[in-house]
Amino acid sequence: MRERIEKVIQEIRDILRVDGGDIELVKVSRDGVVQIRFIGICGTCGGSLDTLRRGAERMLKEQVPEVKEVVAV
């Protein structure tokens, strides 16, 4: 599962880098909770929660059905 998540994270990373941001995979728990960290401009952006829910979490759940939740740390 981690390899598939990393592949999706790379897709998200490519999108975020256009605006000077980035994303890092921190941890994947056995129960499907994915911890990520926003880096660069995304780390301080007021819209990062929206990016998390509408972007990262949506993409991860669609492409890796075992993902139950995505949280930023």
GURO-742762 format. One line per 4 residues: number of its first residue (from 1); their letters; for each residue x, y, z of C-alpha. Coordinates in nm, 3 decimals. Layout:
! residues N
NUM = A = X/Y/Z | ...
END
This chain:
! residues 73
1 = MRER = 0.000/0.000/0.000 | 0.281/0.244/0.085 | 0.425/0.224/-0.267 | 0.088/0.315/-0.420
5 = IEKV = 0.049/0.602/-0.175 | 0.397/0.731/-0.262 | 0.304/0.725/-0.631 | -0.003/0.942/-0.563
9 = IQEI = 0.203/1.172/-0.337 | 0.438/1.226/-0.632 | 0.141/1.330/-0.849 | 0.028/1.574/-0.580
13 = RDIL = 0.386/1.700/-0.540 | 0.405/1.785/-0.909 | 0.088/1.995/-0.878 | 0.201/2.177/-0.562
17 = RVDG = 0.548/2.257/-0.691 | 0.399/2.476/-0.963 | 0.301/2.723/-0.687 | 0.616/2.681/-0.476
21 = GDIE = 0.482/2.418/-0.238 | 0.553/2.056/-0.170 | 0.422/1.758/0.026 | 0.598/1.488/0.224
25 = LVKV = 0.467/1.146/0.326 | 0.530/1.108/0.698 | 0.358/0.784/0.799 | 0.105/0.526/0.686
29 = SRDG = -0.075/0.344/0.967 | -0.215/-0.007/0.944 | -0.569/0.127/0.978 | -0.541/0.343/0.666
33 = VVQI = -0.452/0.681/0.815 | -0.195/0.868/0.607 | 0.008/1.145/0.768 | 0.150/1.410/0.538
37 = RFIG = 0.342/1.733/0.586 | 0.305/2.039/0.366 | 0.635/2.210/0.285 | 0.728/2.546/0.138
41 = ICGT = 0.449/2.788/0.067 | 0.194/2.513/0.137 | 0.313/2.493/0.496 | 0.195/2.845/0.571
45 = CGGS = -0.088/2.885/0.321 | -0.433/2.958/0.459 | -0.580/2.726/0.195 | -0.377/2.422/0.300
49 = LDTL = -0.677/2.259/0.472 | -0.870/2.287/0.146 | -0.573/2.141/-0.042 | -0.562/1.859/0.210
53 = RRGA = -0.931/1.766/0.185 | -1.019/1.845/-0.176 | -0.683/1.756/-0.322 | -0.459/1.516/-0.134
57 = ERML = -0.722/1.318/0.055 | -0.955/1.291/-0.244 | -0.679/1.171/-0.476 | -0.539/0.924/-0.225
61 = KEQV = -0.879/0.772/-0.142 | -0.969/0.742/-0.511 | -0.644/0.574/-0.610 | -0.574/0.375/-0.293
65 = PEVK = -0.910/0.257/-0.151 | -0.746/0.134/0.171 | -0.680/0.496/0.271 | -0.942/0.599/0.527
69 = EVVA = -0.813/0.943/0.628 | -0.536/1.188/0.549 | -0.406/1.420/0.819 | -0.148/1.696/0.808
73 = V = 0.115/1.697/1.081
END
